[in-house]
Amino acid sequence: MSLTQLTVAAVAVAVAAASVAVVEREGVDISNPDPPATVRPPSAVTLACPNSAPDRAMKTRVFGVSPDTGKARGSLRFETLAPAPVPLETTRAVKVPLDKPLERKDGPSVLVQARGGLAPGTTAYQYSALQGQRRSGVAISACTEARREWWFSGVDANVGATSRLVLTNPTPGITVVDVAIFGRHGAVSAAGAVDIPLAPYTRKSIDLARLAPGAANATVRVRASRGRLTAAVATTKVNGVTPAGADWIPAAEPPRRDVLVVGGPPQAQRQQLMLTNPGSRQALVQGEALTSSGPFLPSALADLTIPPRSVLVTDITDVVDNASTALHLTSSVEVTAGVVSTVSSPGPEFAVSTTSETLTSRPAVLPFLRDLRTTVCFAMADRAGAAATVVYVDKQGAKMQRRQIQVRGGASTCRRLVPGPGSAYALVSSDSPGVVQAAAHFSGPAGLSTVAIAPGPWEVVRPAVEPAPSRPALARRSSGVRGGDRRSASRSRPPMAPADLAWTVPVRSSGGAARDFGRPAVADRVGESQQVIHRSRLGRRPRLVAVARDGGSPPTVPRAEVGRRSAARHRKAQRPAVVA
């Protein structure tokens, strides 16, 4: 190489290095950025109500409504939990609630299906009144979407109490569930608590006394190793032969280091705090009480230590002083908490308060139940303060009254709601999203119950999905099978999305013939959406199909790369999967 050529090469290298340095100094990202995810309203929402078959001692109703103000068309429907569901009641009007009493034939559970313009924000509740010799009380539960993990604090399986864990699979895929129980003396090892199968559209009720006999003040974690599910815990108590209350235990938020628990009913005579440390390290917890006047540091909540995988029970009756006092807890490791409140008049009853989602600017739905008083309690640890808005809505979806409540920072604020004639439900929102938690306490002659006030599914995050880059179109001819009639084909798969994708049913096979593969044979990594492997009836290799969720356009599925074939068969095999 001549001197001139060496000089030119050196100059080119120097120019390239200088260009890279300039790009780095200016902060320009020269890598290929990942496509951004999109946030949009859901087009389909499925809620599962735990339901219990009504009998002579119990009457059950289901309430559901879509509070969205959009004008898009859609539907809201109650239907039975079954592979071939039976519609129970349907509406196509926004803000008009469905309120249906259930019968024995409507069991074992009810699904709330919202589609189209009625899907955003859809909320449903189940309300049961029990009056019998062995059971009495008021049991209210929110109907929830399926997810991977559930937590319940304040579960009682001791003598005099019966707790049932209700697992519901509202999806068309098989779900496998693991149940973990944490008690005061550590985690409970129980046979039959791991790899519990749930067939599609089925429900299973488990007596927790079989898994953890004698466990009082326990915390239950339900986790799906495959698929999704909804979970609920129903507890009934007796004092000798006298019924002592019944309720659905509200689901708690996952463990975290900063925990806020809304206070129990103001009329409670006794309250106990349940602190659960599910981790492998000891937890050191500091707590403050948020009263209606402001925060203070009680000695009963100072320097609490919780052994690993254990529950700590602390009596806070003197701290709350017969008032709805919220608790703000900070921990060295992730913990979850709940407060069990008991009353003795007019009859023995109990209620459980736990951590919950915060209010947003989008409204959360709170139903008004017949013959029950409604008290709403707000709590926030932030000292700035906020405002909450309560709007009363009648059965025709018309707004009747608007009320604004000032929520004091670092305090608990409770107000009794007095709906006017014809009011069916209230819409609750906050001008400071993400800082205010709320709970509703229902009380009356029939009993006592507490539910968290949380917004419905207003938004979903749709991950960006792009086809994987094609492999070099080189014929990879492998050894023949059965005389060379079949040859293995090198196929490029769609990329694994950062979040799961929704599943589809009809898929066009690589041979070009449209076939209905039915429900997926294998559901892998099921979350808010999922990736599903469909297997043909003809025994072909499994095919991975990625389809966008919520009725959106499906991502492009890369074409199969095949070996040497005739031109006609090659064109037919190159057809992408088509969603019917």
C-alpha positions in Angstrom: 0.0 0.0 0.0 1.4 3.4 -1.0 1.9 6.3 1.3 -1.0 8.2 -0.4 -3.4 5.3 0.3 -2.3 5.1 4.0 -2.8 8.8 4.4 -6.4 8.7 2.9 -7.3 5.7 5.2 -6.0 7.5 8.3 -8.0 10.7 7.4 -11.2 8.6 6.9 -10.7 6.9 10.3 -10.2 10.3 12.0 -13.3 11.8 10.4 -15.4 8.8 11.5 -14.1 9.0 15.0 -14.8 12.7 15.2 -18.4 12.2 13.9 -19.0 9.6 16.6 -17.6 11.9 19.3 -19.8 14.8 18.2 -22.9 12.6 18.2 -22.1 11.3 21.7 -21.3 14.8 23.0 -24.7 16.1 21.6 -26.5 13.2 23.3 -28.0 11.8 20.1 -29.1 8.2 20.4 -27.8 6.4 17.4 -29.2 3.0 18.5 -32.5 1.7 17.2 -35.1 2.8 19.8 -37.8 0.5 20.9 -41.2 1.5 19.6 -43.3 3.2 22.3 -46.2 1.5 23.9 -49.6 3.1 23.5 -52.2 3.9 26.2 -55.8 3.8 25.1 -59.3 3.0 26.6 -60.2 -0.7 26.7 -62.7 -2.0 24.2 -63.5 -5.1 26.2 -63.7 -5.7 30.0 -64.6 -8.9 31.8 -65.4 -8.8 35.6 -66.0 -11.9 37.7 -68.3 -11.8 40.7 -67.5 -14.4 43.4 -71.2 -15.2 44.0 -72.6 -17.8 46.3 -75.7 -19.8 45.4 -78.7 -18.0 47.1 -80.7 -20.0 49.6 -83.4 -19.4 52.2 -81.0 -17.6 54.5 -79.2 -15.5 51.9 -80.3 -13.1 49.1 -77.8 -11.8 46.6 -77.8 -9.0 44.0 -75.3 -7.9 41.4 -74.9 -4.2 40.5 -73.0 -3.0 37.4 -72.7 0.2 35.5 -70.5 1.9 32.9 -69.8 5.5 34.0 -68.1 6.6 30.7 -69.5 9.7 29.0 -68.4 8.7 25.6 -70.9 8.2 22.8 -69.4 5.1 21.2 -71.7 2.1 20.9 -71.4 -0.9 23.2 -73.1 -3.2 25.6 -73.0 -4.2 29.3 -74.2 -7.7 30.1 -74.6 -10.1 33.0 -74.0 -13.7 32.1 -73.4 -17.1 33.8 -69.9 -18.5 34.2 -69.9 -21.3 31.6 -68.3 -22.2 28.3 -71.7 -21.5 26.8 -72.9 -18.6 28.9 -76.5 -17.7 29.5 -77.3 -14.0 29.3 -79.0 -12.7 32.4 -79.5 -9.0 31.7 -78.2 -6.5 29.1 -78.1 -2.8 28.6 -76.7 -0.5 25.9 -77.1 2.7 27.7 -74.2 4.6 29.3 -74.5 5.4 33.0 -77.7 3.3 33.3 -77.0 0.6 36.0 -78.0 -3.0 35.9 -79.3 -4.3 39.3 -80.4 -7.9 39.3 -81.3 -10.3 42.1 -79.7 -13.7 41.6 -81.3 -17.1 41.7 -79.9 -20.5 42.3 -79.8 -21.3 38.6 -77.6 -18.2 38.0 -74.7 -19.8 39.8 -72.0 -20.7 40.5 -70.7 -17.2 39.5 -71.7 -14.3 37.3 -69.6 -12.6 34.7 -70.0 -8.9 33.8 -69.1 -8.3 30.1 -68.6 -4.8 28.8 -67.9 -4.2 25.2 -67.2 -1.2 22.9 -68.0 2.2 24.3 -69.3 0.8 27.6 -66.1 -0.9 28.5 -64.0 2.0 30.0 -64.5 2.4 33.7 -67.1 -0.4 34.0 -67.6 -1.4 37.7 -69.7 -4.0 39.4 -70.4 -5.1 43.0 -72.0 -8.1 44.6 -74.2 -7.6 47.6 -75.5 -10.4 49.9 -77.7 -10.2 53.0 -77.6 -13.2 55.3 -80.3 -13.8 58.0 -80.2 -17.4 59.4 -79.5 -19.4 62.5 -75.9 -20.1 61.5 -75.1 -17.1 59.3 -76.0 -13.4 59.5 -74.6 -10.1 58.3 -73.9 -8.1 55.2 -71.3 -9.3 52.6 -70.3 -6.9 49.8 -67.6 -7.6 47.3 -66.3 -5.9 44.2 -66.4 -7.8 40.9 -62.9 -7.8 39.6 -60.8 -8.4 36.5 -58.6 -11.5 36.3 -54.9 -11.1 37.1 -51.9 -13.0 38.2 -51.6 -12.4 42.0 -54.0 -11.6 44.9 -53.4 -10.8 48.6 -55.9 -11.0 51.5 -55.2 -9.8 55.0 -57.2 -10.6 58.2 -58.3 -14.1 57.1 -59.6 -16.2 60.0 -59.8 -20.0 59.9 -59.8 -20.6 63.7 -62.5 -22.3 65.7 -65.7 -20.4 65.3 -64.8 -19.1 61.9 -65.2 -20.5 58.4 -63.2 -19.0 55.5 -63.6 -20.1 51.9 -61.2 -19.2 49.2 -63.1 -18.8 45.9 -61.0 -19.1 42.7 -62.6 -18.2 39.4 -61.2 -18.7 36.0 -63.1 -16.4 33.6 -60.7 -17.0 30.7 -60.7 -19.7 27.9 -57.3 -21.0 29.0 -56.3 -23.4 31.8 -55.1 -21.7 35.0 -52.7 -23.3 37.5 -52.7 -21.7 41.0 -50.4 -21.7 44.1 -51.8 -20.7 47.5 -49.5 -19.5 50.3 -50.7 -18.8 53.8 -48.8 -16.7 56.3 -49.6 -16.9 60.0 -48.2 -15.5 63.3 -45.7 -18.4 63.5 -44.6 -18.3 59.9 -45.7 -19.7 56.6 -48.0 -22.6 56.7 -47.0 -25.7 54.7 -50.2 -27.4 53.4 -50.7 -30.3 51.1 -52.8 -29.5 48.1 -51.9 -25.8 48.1 -49.7 -25.9 45.0 -50.5 -26.5 41.4 -54.3 -26.3 41.7 -55.8 -26.6 38.2 -58.7 -24.5 37.1 -60.5 -25.4 33.8 -61.7 -22.6 31.6 -64.9 -20.9 32.8 -65.0 -22.7 36.1 -64.9 -21.9 39.8 -63.5 -23.7 42.8 -64.2 -23.1 46.5 -61.6 -24.2 49.0 -62.1 -24.4 52.8 -59.0 -22.7 54.2 -59.4 -24.8 57.4 -58.2 -27.8 55.3 -55.0 -25.9 54.3 -54.3 -24.1 57.6 -56.5 -25.5 60.4 -56.7 -23.2 63.4 -55.0 -20.2 61.6 -56.3 -16.9 63.0 -55.4 -13.5 61.6 -53.7 -15.0 58.6 -52.7 -13.5 55.2 -53.4 -15.4 52.0 -51.5 -15.0 48.8 -52.9 -16.5 45.6 -50.5 -16.6 42.6 -51.1 -18.1 39.1 -48.2 -19.9 37.7 -50.1 -20.2 34.4 -53.0 -18.1 33.3 -55.1 -15.6 35.2 -57.9 -15.7 37.7 -60.0 -13.8 40.1 -59.9 -14.7 43.8 -62.1 -13.8 46.8 -62.3 -14.9 50.5 -65.6 -15.3 52.2 -65.6 -15.5 56.0 -68.4 -16.3 58.4 -68.1 -16.3 62.2 -70.2 -17.7 65.1 -69.9 -17.1 68.8 -71.0 -20.4 70.3 -74.3 -20.9 68.4 -74.9 -17.2 67.8 -73.9 -15.8 64.3 -71.2 -13.2 64.6 -71.1 -11.7 61.1 -70.2 -12.6 57.5 -68.3 -10.7 54.9 -66.1 -10.9 51.8 -62.5 -9.9 52.7 -61.4 -7.1 50.3 -58.3 -7.8 48.2 -55.2 -5.8 49.2 -52.5 -4.2 47.1 -49.2 -6.1 46.7 -46.6 -5.6 49.4 -44.7 -2.4 49.4 -42.5 -0.3 51.7 -44.9 2.6 52.1 -48.3 1.4 53.1 -51.5 3.4 53.8 -54.6 1.7 55.3 -57.9 3.6 55.4 -59.5 3.4 58.9 -62.3 1.0 59.8 -65.9 1.9 60.6 -66.2 4.8 63.1 -68.5 2.7 65.3 -66.1 -0.2 65.8 -65.4 -1.2 69.4 -62.2 -3.0 68.7 -59.6 -2.8 65.9 -56.6 -4.9 65.2 -53.7 -4.3 62.8 -52.4 -7.2 60.8 -48.9 -6.6 59.4 -47.5 -9.3 57.0 -43.9 -9.7 56.0 -43.8 -12.2 53.1 -40.1 -11.8 52.5 -37.0 -13.6 53.7 -35.6 -10.7 55.8 -36.9 -9.3 59.1 -39.0 -6.1 58.7 -38.7 -3.0 60.9 -41.9 -0.9 60.7 -42.7 2.6 61.9 -46.2 3.8 61.9 -48.2 7.0 62.3 -51.9 7.5 62.9 -53.9 9.8 60.7 -56.8 11.1 62.6 -59.4 13.7 61.6 -57.3 16.3 63.4 -54.0 15.3 61.8 -51.1 12.9 62.3 -49.4 11.7 65.4 -46.9 9.0 66.4 -48.4 6.5 68.8 -46.0 4.3 70.8 -48.0 1.2 69.8 -46.8 1.7 66.2 -43.1 2.5 67.0 -40.3 0.0 66.1 -42.4 -2.9 65.1 -40.4 -6.0 64.1 -41.9 -8.7 61.9 -40.0 -12.0 61.4 -39.7 -13.3 57.9 -42.8 -14.9 56.3 -44.9 -14.0 59.4 -47.8 -11.9 60.5 -47.7 -9.5 63.4 -51.0 -8.7 65.2 -51.2 -5.4 67.1 -54.2 -4.1 69.0 -54.9 -0.4 68.0 -58.2 0.1 69.8 -56.7 2.8 72.0 -54.9 4.4 69.1 -58.0 4.9 66.9 -60.3 5.8 69.9 -63.6 4.6 68.3 -63.0 6.7 65.2 -62.0 6.0 61.6 -58.3 6.5 61.9 -56.0 5.7 58.9 -52.6 4.2 59.4 -49.5 5.2 57.5 -46.7 2.6 57.7 -43.1 2.7 56.4 -41.0 -0.5 56.4 -37.5 -1.6 55.7 -38.8 -4.3 53.4 -42.0 -4.8 51.5 -45.1 -5.6 53.7 -48.8 -5.6 53.4 -51.4 -4.6 56.1 -55.0 -4.8 57.0 -57.3 -3.7 59.9 -60.0 -6.0 61.4 -62.8 -4.1 63.1 -65.5 -5.6 65.3 -68.7 -4.2 66.6 -71.2 -5.7 69.2 -74.3 -3.7 68.6 -77.0 -4.0 67.2 -75.4 -7.4 66.7 -71.9 -8.9 66.5 -70.3 -8.1 63.2 -66.8 -7.5 61.7 -65.3 -5.7 58.7 -61.8 -5.7 57.2 -60.0 -2.6 55.7 -56.9 -3.1 53.6 -54.6 -1.1 51.2 -56.3 -0.1 48.0 -55.7 1.8 44.7 -55.7 5.6 44.9 -58.4 7.8 43.4 -57.9 9.5 40.1 -59.6 12.2 38.1 -61.6 9.5 36.4 -64.6 8.6 38.6 -64.9 5.5 40.7 -68.4 4.0 41.2 -70.0 3.5 44.6 -73.5 1.9 44.7 -76.2 2.9 47.2 -77.6 -0.2 48.8 -81.1 -0.4 50.2 -81.5 -0.2 54.0 -77.8 0.5 54.5 -76.1 3.8 55.6 -73.1 4.8 53.5 -70.1 6.5 55.1 -67.1 7.4 52.9 -63.6 7.8 54.5 -60.7 9.4 52.6 -57.1 9.2 53.7 -53.8 10.7 52.4 -50.3 10.7 53.9 -49.3 13.7 51.8 -49.5 17.0 53.8 -50.6 19.1 51.0 -54.3 18.2 51.0 -56.7 17.6 48.2 -60.3 17.8 47.1 -62.7 14.9 46.4 -65.8 15.1 44.3 -69.0 13.0 44.8 -71.7 13.1 42.2 -75.1 11.4 42.8 -76.6 9.7 39.7 -80.1 8.3 39.4 -81.3 5.1 37.7 -81.7 6.8 34.3 -78.1 8.0 34.4 -78.9 11.6 35.1 -76.7 13.6 37.6 -78.7 14.7 40.6 -76.3 16.3 43.0 -72.7 17.3 43.2 -70.7 17.5 46.4 -67.1 18.5 47.0 -65.2 17.2 50.1 -62.0 18.8 51.3 -59.5 16.0 52.3 -57.1 17.3 54.8 -53.4 16.4 54.2 -51.9 13.8 56.7 -55.4 13.1 58.1 -58.5 11.0 57.7 -61.7 12.6 56.5 -65.1 10.8 56.8 -68.5 12.0 55.5 -71.9 10.3 55.5 -73.5 10.3 52.1 -77.3 10.9 52.1 -78.6 10.2 48.6 -81.8 11.7 47.5 -84.9 9.7 46.3 -84.0 7.8 43.1 -80.2 7.9 43.6 -78.7 4.7 42.4 -74.9 5.3 42.8 -72.2 7.9 43.2 -69.2 8.8 41.2 -66.1 9.6 43.3 -63.0 11.3 42.0 -60.1 13.4 43.2 -58.4 16.5 41.8 -55.0 15.1 43.0 -54.6 11.7 41.3 -52.4 9.1 43.0 -52.5 10.4 46.6 -56.0 9.8 48.1 -57.3 6.5 49.1 -61.0 5.9 49.9 -63.2 3.3 51.5 -67.0 3.0 52.0 -68.5 1.6 55.2 -72.0 0.2 54.9 -74.0 -0.3 58.1 -77.5 -1.0 59.1 -79.7 -3.5 61.0 -78.6 -6.3 58.7 -74.9 -5.9 59.4 -71.7 -4.1 58.5 -69.3 -4.2 55.5 -66.4 -2.3 54.1 -65.3 -2.0 50.5 -62.5 -0.1 48.8 -63.4 2.7 46.4 -61.2 2.3 43.3 -61.6 3.4 39.7 -62.5 0.8 37.1 -60.3 0.0 34.1 -60.2 3.3 32.3 -57.0 2.7 30.3 -54.9 -0.2 29.1 -51.3 -0.2 27.9 -50.8 -1.8 24.6 -47.2 -2.8 23.9 -45.7 -2.1 20.5 -45.2 -5.3 18.6 -43.2 -5.5 15.4 -42.2 -8.5 13.3 -38.8 -9.9 13.8 -36.3 -9.3 11.0 -36.4 -12.1 8.4 -33.7 -14.6 8.3 -31.6 -15.0 5.2 -33.8 -16.7 2.6 -31.5 -19.6 2.2 -32.9 -23.0 1.6 -32.1 -25.2 4.6 -32.8 -28.7 3.3 -32.7 -31.3 6.0 -32.9 -35.0 5.9 -36.2 -36.3 4.6 -38.8 -37.9 6.8 -40.7 -40.9 5.6 -39.0 -41.1 2.2 -38.4 -37.4 1.9 -42.0 -36.4 1.7 -41.6 -34.0 4.6 -38.8 -31.6 5.2 -38.2 -29.4 8.3 -38.8 -25.7 7.6 -36.9 -23.0 9.3 -39.4 -20.6 10.6 -38.9 -17.0 11.9 -41.0 -16.3 15.0 -42.6 -13.0 16.0 -40.7 -11.2 18.7 -41.7 -11.7 22.4 -43.5 -8.5 23.4 -42.4 -6.7 26.6 -45.8 -7.4 28.0 -48.0 -10.3 27.1 -50.3 -10.3 24.1 -53.9 -11.2 23.7 -54.9 -14.5 22.3 -56.9 -15.4 19.2 -58.8 -18.5 18.1 -59.1 -19.0 14.3 -55.7 -19.2 12.6 -54.8 -20.0 9.0 -52.4 -22.9 8.8 -49.2 -22.8 6.7 -50.8 -25.0 4.1 -53.4 -22.3 3.3 -56.5 -24.1 4.6 -58.4 -22.1 7.2 -59.0 -24.1 10.3 -60.5 -23.3 13.7 -58.0 -24.5 16.2 -60.4 -23.9 19.1 -59.0 -22.7 22.4 -55.2 -22.6 22.9 -53.4 -25.8 23.7 -50.7 -24.0 25.7 -51.0 -20.5 27.1 -47.6 -19.1 28.0 -47.0 -16.1 30.2 -50.5 -14.9 30.7 -50.9 -11.4 32.1 -53.1 -8.5 31.0 -52.7 -10.1 27.6 -50.9 -13.2 26.5 -49.0 -15.0 23.9 -50.6 -18.3 22.8 -49.3 -21.3 21.0 -52.0 -22.8 18.8 -51.7 -26.4 17.8 -53.5 -27.8 14.8 -55.7 -30.9 14.8 -53.5 -32.4 12.1 -50.5 -32.7 14.4 -48.4 -30.0 12.8 -45.8 -28.2 14.8 -47.1 -25.6 17.3 -47.4 -22.1 15.7 -46.9 -19.0 17.8 -49.4 -16.3 16.9 -49.2 -12.7 18.3 -52.4 -10.7 18.2 -53.0 -7.2 19.6 -55.4 -7.0 22.5 -58.7 -5.0 22.9 -59.9 -5.5 19.4 -57.0 -3.6 17.8 -55.2 -4.4 14.6 -53.1 -7.6 14.9 -49.4 -7.2 14.4 -47.8 -8.7 11.2 -46.8 -12.3 11.7 -43.6 -13.1 9.9 -43.9 -15.5 7.0 -42.6 -19.0 7.2 -39.3 -19.7 5.5 -39.5 -22.9 3.6 -37.1 -25.1 1.7 -37.2 -26.0 -1.9 -40.7 -26.5 -3.1 -42.6 -25.8 -6.3 -43.5 -22.2 -7.0 -47.2 -22.7 -6.3 -46.7 -24.4 -2.9 -44.0 -21.9 -2.0 -46.4 -19.0 -2.5 -49.1 -20.7 -0.6 -46.8 -21.5 2.4 -45.6 -17.9 2.5 -49.1 -16.6 3.4 -49.1 -15.0 6.9 -51.4 -16.1 9.7 -54.8 -14.5 9.3 -57.2 -13.7 12.2 -60.7 -14.6 11.3 
